Amino acid sequence: MRHIIYAVGTFLFSTLVAIGFCITTVQAVEKTEAQKQKEAMAEMQRRLNAEVMEKPFSVEAEEKIDAYVKEAMAKDLQPEVKKAPQFWRPGYTCRDIYHHGWNHYRNCRYYHRYYGRYW
């Protein structure tokens, strides 16, 4: 009877050790896959950043903005945007939001021209 208990105990112990080893191996593989995915995402982000930085942002044309402002002022239209964009900070000028896009820059220029102040 003792031998049977010893054999069953040994079998259970070795089975538990094997299961623990398998779980550890699976976790290591999952970490490796997660690490590979993280590295791939970082590489994609680096390439995207490089691609974006290759082309400097430029407002379509200052003449277009000046024409827009002049036409809107002639019609006495109030600026479409009454509230500052979320990224606006005290002390900013239109030049500070130039890199946020043409529409923001144009709206800032018109708001400033119309009201004589920034948001």
C-alpha positions, -999 to 999 in steps of 0.1 A, spaced: 0 0 0 29 23 9 44 17 -25 12 26 -43 8 58 -23 45 67 -30 40 59 -67 8 80 -70 25 109 -50 56 108 -73 33 107 -104 13 136 -92 44 156 -82 60 150 -116 28 159 -134 25 191 -114 61 200 -122 55 193 -159 23 215 -159 42 243 -141 70 240 -167 44 242 -195 27 272 -180 61 290 -176 70 282 -212 37 295 -225 40 327 -205 75 332 -218 63 327 -254 34 351 -248 59 377 -234 81 372 -264 52 377 -288 40 407 -269 76 421 -269 78 415 -307 45 432 -312 56 462 -291 89 465 -310 70 463 -343 46 490 -332 76 512 -321 93 507 -355 61 516 -373 57 548 -352 94 557 -359 88 553 -397 56 573 -395 73 601 -376 102 602 -401 77 603 -430 57 632 -414 88 652 -406 102 649 -441 75 672 -454 74 706 -436 39 718 -428 30 749 -447 -2 769 -448 -17 764 -483 -11 800 -491 -10 832 -471 -28 849 -500 -58 825 -496 -60 834 -460 -57 871 -466 -84 868 -493 -107 848 -470 -103 874 -442 -108 904 -466 -139 888 -481 -154 879 -447 -147 914 -433 -163 930 -463 -195 909 -456 -192 916 -419 -194 879 -411 -186 869 -376 -159 843 -371 -172 807 -373 -152 797 -343 -161 816 -311 -141 794 -287 -104 787 -287 -92 752 -297 -84 728 -270 -47 731 -276 -48 769 -272 -27 783 -243 -26 818 -228 0 839 -246 -3 820 -279 -6 838 -312 -18 824 -345 18 815 -353 19 792 -323 -10 771 -338 4 772 -373 14 735 -371 -21 724 -360 -35 729 -395 -47 753 -421 -82 757 -408 -71 765 -372 -46 790 -385 -71 806 -408 -98 808 -381 -73 823 -357 -62 849 -382 -98 859 -389 -108 859 -352 -78 881 -344 -86 905 -373 -123 907 -364 -121 911 -327 -86 926 -324 -76 901 -298 -69 864 -294 -92 840 -277 
